[in-house]
Amino acid sequence: MSPTLEALEPLERELGSYSSGRAGPLCVVVGGLHGNEPAGVLAARRVLRQLAARRPEMRGRFLALSGNMNGLRRTLRFVDRDLNRLWTEGEIREVRARRAVLADERREQLELLEIIERELARHDPRQRAIFLDLHSTSGGGPPFTIIGDTLQNRRLALALGIPVILGLEETVDGTLLGWLAGAGHVAVGIEGGQNEASETVDNHEAAIWVALVTSGLLAARDAPDLPAHRVRLAAAAAGIPPVVEIRYRHGLEPGERFEMEGRFTNFEPIEQGQLLARSWTAHGSSEVRARERGVLLMPRYQGQGLDGFFVGRAVQPLWLALSVWLRRMHTSSLLALLPGVSQPAGEGGPLHVDRRVARWFSVDLFHLLGYRKHVDDGRHLVFSHRLEHPPGWH
C-alpha cells in the first residue's frame, strides 16, 4: 500500500513524543518537509505506536514532527516557497520579525522553529540533540543519507548501513539540516526511496529504530525487529558505494521546463557527455549532458523545485580514515599558516583562500580537515569549520 492522503489524516504538527523520564539525548524526527513526501510522517507514526504499546525504557526523549502540513494535504512539494530552502540566518530573522503577517511556508517554518527551539531550551545541554530529516525522491533507487561531514554526523549515518552523501550543503542553501548542523547538532537527512513506494515507509521506520539504538536512546533489545531492520537497509543498499561526494548540481531557472531523458534511478552510473535531460527556457531549448563520469542522484521527475539532478563520485575508505585521524590531531589549525590562506576574523573564523597564490590547494584538502566551502568568486574561496557539537557542550 502506497502512502496516501487518507493515511495522513488527522495531521498534527507534533505527531507525538515518548520518554521514560530518564536523562539522555534528544531525538527529533521531521517528516514531510516537502509536501509530496509523506513516507516520513507515516514511518514516525509507526514508531510512536510501537513505543506507546511496548513502553520500553528510554534514555532521553523522542519527538516526531510533521513539516509542510499544507503541502502534505495538497500533495505538493510546496505551496509558495520550498520549506527546505528557508533556513538561512537572514530568512529566520525575517520570520521572527514578520510573524504576524506570515502565510504558507513561512508560517509553517515559524511553527517548526518555535518547537525546535523550545525542545532545545528544555534539553540538558550536556546531552546530544539528534535531528533526523526524513525525505524521499521522485526517482527510484535505494535509501541513502545526506550529511554535513562532521565526525558525529558521519558516525550516525554510517551506522544506518546505507550510502552516505557528502557535500550537498555546499550546493544547496537554506536546508533545515544545514541550519541545525551549523549549530553543532547531530543532523542526518534520510532519503528513504521513491515518494509513492510503500517500501519507503518501511525504510524510514527501519532507519529510525537503528538511529534510536545507535544514539543511545534505546537498548538494542527494546527496538522491535532490530535485526530485520538492519537487514532491510543493508539489502536495499547492496552494491552501492558506501560514501559518495557531490561533484555537481544542475540548477534550474524559475519557469524553466525540464525533463529527464528516460527513467533514471539514484546511483545509476553515467558517462561524460551522456544525454541526461532536456530543457526549455525563454532563450530556447537545449540538451543537458553529463559534465563528467559519476553516479546520478536525485533526478527530478516532479514539477516543482530548482534542482534538476546531482552528480557524485565514490569516496575511497582510505580518504575517510585519514580525515578522522587528521581531525583528531587538530591539524586544521595549521591551514591558516599556508601561503595564500588568511583568517581575517581571527582564530576560529572562516579561512579565505586566494586562488592566485594557493593554486595547488584543492577543495578536497579542506573537506578532509572538516571545512565547508561557502563562497567561490573566482578569486577567493571561503571555508568555515564545521562544528562537531554546540558551543558549551561537554
C-alpha positions as CSV (number, residue, x, y, z in Angstrom):
1,M,0.0,0.0,0.0
2,S,1.5,3.3,-1.0
3,P,1.4,6.4,1.2
4,T,-1.9,8.2,0.7
5,L,-3.5,11.5,1.8
6,E,-6.2,9.4,3.7
7,A,-3.4,7.7,5.8
8,L,-2.1,11.1,6.9
9,E,-5.3,12.5,8.4
10,P,-5.7,13.7,11.0
11,L,-2.4,15.6,10.6
12,E,-0.8,17.3,13.5
13,R,2.4,19.4,13.8
14,E,3.5,17.4,16.8
15,L,2.9,13.8,15.8
16,G,3.8,12.6,19.2
17,S,6.6,12.1,21.7
18,Y,7.9,9.4,24.0
19,S,10.1,9.4,27.1
20,S,10.7,7.4,30.3
21,G,11.8,10.4,32.2
22,R,15.4,9.4,32.3
23,A,18.2,11.8,31.3
24,G,19.7,11.3,27.8
25,P,19.8,12.6,24.3
26,L,17.0,14.4,22.5
27,C,16.0,12.9,19.1
28,V,13.7,14.9,16.9
29,V,12.3,13.4,13.6
30,V,10.8,15.7,11.0
31,G,8.8,14.1,8.2
32,G,7.1,15.7,5.2
33,L,9.2,18.9,5.0
34,H,8.3,18.6,1.3
35,G,4.6,18.0,1.0
36,N,4.8,15.3,-1.7
37,E,7.0,13.2,0.6
38,P,4.6,11.7,3.1
39,A,6.5,8.5,4.0
40,G,8.5,10.0,6.8
41,V,5.3,11.1,8.6
42,L,3.8,7.6,8.3
43,A,7.0,5.9,9.5
44,A,7.3,8.2,12.5
45,R,3.7,7.3,13.5
46,R,4.5,3.6,13.3
47,V,7.4,4.1,15.7
48,L,5.3,6.1,18.1
49,R,2.6,3.4,18.1
50,Q,5.2,0.8,18.9
51,L,6.7,2.8,21.7
52,A,3.3,3.5,23.2
53,A,2.4,-0.2,23.1
54,R,5.7,-1.6,24.4
55,R,6.6,1.2,26.8
56,P,10.4,0.4,26.7
57,E,12.9,2.2,29.0
58,M,14.3,5.2,27.1
59,R,17.2,7.4,27.9
60,G,16.2,10.9,26.8
61,R,13.3,12.0,24.6
62,F,11.9,11.2,21.2
63,L,9.7,13.7,19.3
64,A,8.2,13.5,15.8
65,L,7.0,16.5,13.8
66,S,5.3,16.9,10.5
67,G,6.8,19.5,8.2
68,N,4.8,21.2,5.4
69,M,1.3,20.4,6.6
70,N,-0.4,22.4,3.9
71,G,1.8,20.8,1.2
72,L,1.1,17.3,2.6
73,R,-2.6,17.9,2.5
74,R,-2.4,19.0,-1.1
75,T,0.3,16.6,-2.2
76,L,2.6,19.5,-3.3
77,R,6.3,19.8,-2.7
78,F,5.5,23.4,-1.6
79,V,2.6,25.9,-1.9
80,D,4.5,29.2,-2.1
81,R,8.2,28.6,-1.3
82,D,10.3,25.5,-0.7
83,L,10.2,25.0,3.1
84,N,13.6,23.3,2.9
85,R,15.3,26.3,1.4
86,L,14.3,28.9,4.1
87,W,16.7,28.0,6.9
88,T,19.3,30.7,6.5
89,E,20.0,33.2,9.2
90,G,18.5,36.0,7.1
91,E,15.3,34.2,6.4
92,I,15.0,33.1,10.1
93,R,15.4,36.8,11.2
94,E,12.7,37.8,8.8
95,V,10.3,35.1,10.0
96,R,10.7,36.3,13.6
97,A,10.2,39.9,12.6
98,R,7.2,39.4,10.5
99,R,5.5,36.7,12.5
100,A,2.0,38.4,12.5
101,V,1.7,38.5,8.7
102,L,3.2,35.2,7.7
103,A,1.5,32.8,5.3
104,D,2.0,29.4,3.7
105,E,5.6,28.0,4.2
106,R,6.7,31.0,6.3
107,R,4.0,30.2,8.8
108,E,5.0,26.5,8.8
109,Q,8.6,27.5,9.3
110,L,7.8,29.7,12.3
111,E,5.9,26.9,14.0
112,L,8.7,24.4,13.4
113,L,11.3,26.9,14.6
114,E,9.5,27.6,17.8
115,I,9.0,23.9,18.6
116,I,12.7,23.1,17.9
117,E,13.9,26.0,20.0
118,R,11.5,25.0,22.8
119,E,12.9,21.5,22.8
120,L,16.5,22.6,22.8
121,A,15.8,25.1,25.6
122,R,14.4,22.4,27.9
123,H,17.0,19.9,26.9
124,D,20.1,19.2,29.0
125,P,22.9,20.8,27.0
126,R,25.3,18.1,28.3
127,Q,23.4,15.6,26.2
128,R,23.4,15.5,22.4
129,A,20.5,16.6,20.3
130,I,19.9,14.5,17.2
131,F,17.8,15.5,14.3
132,L,16.5,13.1,11.6
133,D,15.0,14.8,8.5
134,L,13.0,12.2,6.5
135,H,12.7,12.7,2.8
136,S,12.0,10.7,-0.4
137,T,12.8,11.3,-4.1
138,S,10.7,11.4,-7.3
139,G,13.2,9.0,-8.9
140,G,13.6,5.4,-7.7
141,G,16.5,3.7,-6.1
142,P,17.9,2.7,-2.7
143,P,17.7,4.7,0.5
144,F,20.6,6.9,1.5
145,T,21.6,9.6,4.0
146,I,22.7,13.2,3.5
147,I,25.0,14.9,6.0
148,G,27.4,17.8,6.6
149,D,30.6,16.0,7.1
150,T,31.3,16.2,10.8
151,L,32.5,13.1,12.6
152,Q,29.4,12.9,14.8
153,N,27.1,13.0,11.7
154,R,29.3,10.5,9.9
155,R,29.2,8.1,12.8
156,L,25.4,8.0,12.9
157,A,24.9,7.9,9.2
158,L,27.4,5.1,8.6
159,A,25.7,3.1,11.4
160,L,22.5,3.0,9.3
161,G,24.2,0.8,6.7
162,I,23.0,2.8,3.7
163,P,25.0,5.1,1.4
164,V,26.2,8.5,2.8
165,I,26.1,11.6,0.6
166,L,28.6,14.4,1.4
167,G,28.8,17.9,0.1
168,L,25.1,18.6,-0.7
169,E,25.1,21.5,1.8
170,E,27.7,23.3,-0.3
171,T,25.4,23.3,-3.4
172,V,22.0,23.9,-1.8
173,D,21.4,26.7,0.7
174,G,18.8,27.1,3.4
175,T,18.2,23.5,4.3
176,L,16.9,22.6,7.8
177,L,19.8,20.1,8.2
178,G,22.3,22.8,7.2
179,W,21.0,25.2,9.9
180,L,20.9,22.5,12.6
181,A,24.3,21.1,11.7
182,G,25.7,24.6,11.6
183,A,24.7,25.0,15.2
184,G,26.7,21.9,16.1
185,H,23.9,19.4,16.5
186,V,23.8,15.9,15.0
187,A,21.8,16.3,11.8
188,V,21.2,13.5,9.3
189,G,18.9,13.6,6.3
190,I,17.4,10.2,5.2
191,E,16.1,9.7,1.7
192,G,14.0,6.6,2.1
193,G,13.2,5.8,-1.5
194,Q,10.7,6.8,-4.1
195,N,7.9,9.2,-3.0
196,E,4.9,6.9,-3.5
197,A,6.6,3.5,-2.8
198,S,5.4,1.5,0.2
199,E,8.9,0.3,0.9
200,T,10.0,3.9,1.5
201,V,7.9,3.9,4.7
202,D,9.5,0.7,5.7
203,N,13.0,2.1,5.1
204,H,12.3,5.2,7.2
205,E,10.9,3.1,10.0
206,A,14.0,0.9,10.0
207,A,16.3,3.9,10.0
208,I,14.5,5.5,13.0
209,W,14.9,2.3,15.1
210,V,18.5,1.9,14.2
211,A,19.2,5.6,14.9
212,L,17.5,5.4,18.3
213,V,19.7,2.5,19.3
214,T,22.9,3.9,17.8
215,S,22.3,7.3,19.6
216,G,21.8,5.6,23.0
217,L,18.1,6.3,23.5
218,L,17.1,2.7,23.4
219,A,18.8,-0.6,24.2
220,A,19.0,-2.9,21.2
221,R,16.7,-5.4,22.9
222,D,14.0,-2.7,23.2
223,A,13.9,-1.9,19.4
224,P,11.3,-4.3,17.8
225,D,12.7,-6.4,15.0
226,L,16.0,-4.6,15.0
227,P,18.0,-7.3,13.2
228,A,15.3,-7.4,10.4
229,H,15.5,-3.6,10.1
230,R,19.3,-3.7,9.7
231,V,19.0,-6.5,7.1
232,R,16.4,-4.4,5.2
233,L,18.6,-1.4,5.0
234,A,21.7,-3.4,4.1
235,A,19.9,-5.3,1.4
236,A,18.5,-2.1,-0.1
237,A,22.0,-0.6,-0.3
238,A,23.8,-3.7,-1.7
239,G,26.3,-2.9,-4.4
240,I,26.2,0.9,-3.8
241,P,29.3,2.8,-2.8
242,P,29.1,3.4,0.9
243,V,30.1,7.1,0.7
244,V,29.6,9.5,-2.3
245,E,30.6,13.1,-2.6
246,I,28.5,15.6,-4.6
247,R,30.5,16.9,-7.6
248,Y,27.9,18.9,-9.5
249,R,24.4,20.2,-9.1
250,H,22.3,21.0,-12.2
251,G,20.2,24.0,-11.0
252,L,17.2,25.3,-12.9
253,E,15.8,28.7,-13.5
254,P,12.4,29.8,-12.3
255,G,9.9,28.9,-15.0
256,E,12.3,26.6,-16.8
257,R,10.7,23.4,-18.3
258,F,12.9,20.4,-17.5
259,E,12.5,16.8,-18.4
260,M,14.9,13.9,-17.7
261,E,15.8,11.8,-20.7
262,G,14.4,8.4,-19.6
263,R,13.8,6.9,-16.3
264,F,17.0,7.2,-14.2
265,T,17.4,5.9,-10.7
266,N,19.6,7.1,-7.8
267,F,23.2,5.9,-8.0
268,E,22.8,5.0,-11.7
269,P,26.3,5.2,-13.4
270,I,26.6,7.9,-16.1
271,E,29.4,8.7,-18.6
272,Q,30.8,12.1,-19.5
273,G,28.8,13.6,-22.4
274,Q,25.8,11.3,-21.8
275,L,22.4,12.9,-22.5
276,L,20.6,13.2,-19.2
277,A,17.8,15.7,-19.8
278,R,16.2,18.4,-22.0
279,S,15.5,22.0,-21.0
280,W,13.2,24.7,-22.4
281,T,13.6,28.3,-21.3
282,A,12.8,31.7,-22.7
283,H,16.0,31.5,-24.6
284,G,15.2,28.3,-26.4
285,S,15.7,24.5,-25.9
286,S,18.8,22.6,-25.1
287,E,20.2,19.2,-24.3
288,V,21.7,18.6,-20.8
289,R,24.7,16.3,-20.9
290,A,26.8,14.9,-18.1
291,R,29.9,17.0,-17.4
292,E,31.8,14.1,-16.0
293,R,31.6,10.4,-15.2
294,G,30.0,9.5,-11.9
295,V,26.7,8.4,-10.4
296,L,23.4,10.3,-10.9
297,L,21.5,11.4,-7.8
298,M,18.0,12.8,-7.2
299,P,16.9,13.2,-10.8
300,R,13.8,15.4,-10.9
301,Y,10.6,13.8,-12.0
302,Q,8.3,16.3,-10.3
303,G,7.0,19.7,-11.5
304,Q,8.4,21.7,-8.6
305,G,11.9,22.5,-7.4
306,L,15.0,24.0,-8.9
307,D,17.3,21.0,-8.5
308,G,17.4,19.1,-11.8
309,F,19.8,16.5,-10.7
310,F,23.2,15.9,-8.9
311,V,26.3,14.0,-9.9
312,G,28.5,12.3,-7.4
313,R,31.6,10.2,-7.1
314,A,32.6,7.5,-4.7
315,V,34.9,8.4,-1.8
316,Q,37.6,6.0,-1.0
317,P,37.6,4.4,2.5
318,L,41.3,5.4,3.0
319,W,40.4,9.0,2.5
320,L,37.7,8.8,5.2
321,A,40.1,7.1,7.6
322,L,42.7,9.7,7.0
323,S,40.3,12.5,7.6
324,V,39.3,11.1,11.0
325,W,43.0,10.9,12.1
326,L,43.8,14.4,10.9
327,R,40.8,16.0,12.6
328,R,41.6,14.3,15.9
329,M,45.1,15.6,15.6
330,H,43.7,19.1,15.2
331,T,45.8,19.7,12.1
332,S,43.3,22.1,10.7
333,S,44.9,24.9,12.9
334,L,47.8,24.7,10.5
335,L,45.9,25.7,7.4
336,A,46.0,29.5,8.3
337,L,49.8,29.3,8.1
338,L,49.8,28.1,4.5
339,P,50.7,30.7,1.7
340,G,47.6,32.3,0.2
341,V,45.4,31.4,3.2
342,S,44.2,34.1,5.6
343,Q,41.9,34.3,8.6
344,P,40.6,37.9,8.6
345,A,38.2,37.3,11.6
346,G,40.9,35.8,13.7
347,E,41.4,32.3,15.2
348,G,38.3,30.1,14.7
349,G,36.9,32.3,11.9
350,P,36.5,31.5,8.2
351,L,39.5,30.8,6.1
352,H,40.0,32.9,2.9
353,V,42.0,31.2,0.2
354,D,43.5,33.3,-2.6
355,R,43.4,31.1,-5.8
356,R,46.3,33.0,-7.4
357,V,48.7,32.0,-4.6
358,A,47.2,28.8,-3.3
359,R,46.6,27.2,-6.7
360,W,47.8,23.8,-5.5
361,F,45.3,23.6,-2.7
362,S,42.3,21.6,-3.6
363,V,38.8,21.8,-2.1
364,D,39.3,18.2,-1.1
365,L,42.1,19.2,1.3
366,F,39.7,21.5,3.3
367,H,37.0,18.8,3.2
368,L,39.5,16.4,4.6
369,L,40.0,18.6,7.6
370,G,36.3,19.3,8.3
371,Y,35.8,22.6,6.4
372,R,32.8,23.6,4.3
373,K,33.1,25.9,1.2
374,H,30.8,28.9,1.3
375,V,31.9,31.2,-1.4
376,D,33.7,30.9,-4.7
377,D,34.0,34.2,-6.5
378,G,36.6,33.0,-9.0
379,R,39.5,34.6,-7.0
380,H,38.8,33.5,-3.4
381,L,37.4,30.5,-1.7
382,V,35.9,31.0,1.8
383,F,35.7,28.0,4.1
384,S,34.2,27.7,7.6
385,H,35.0,24.9,10.0
386,R,32.0,22.6,10.7
387,L,31.1,22.4,14.4
388,E,31.3,19.0,15.9
389,H,29.0,20.0,18.8
390,P,27.2,23.1,20.0
391,P,29.3,25.7,21.8
392,G,29.5,24.9,25.5
393,W,28.7,21.2,25.0
394,H,30.7,18.9,27.3
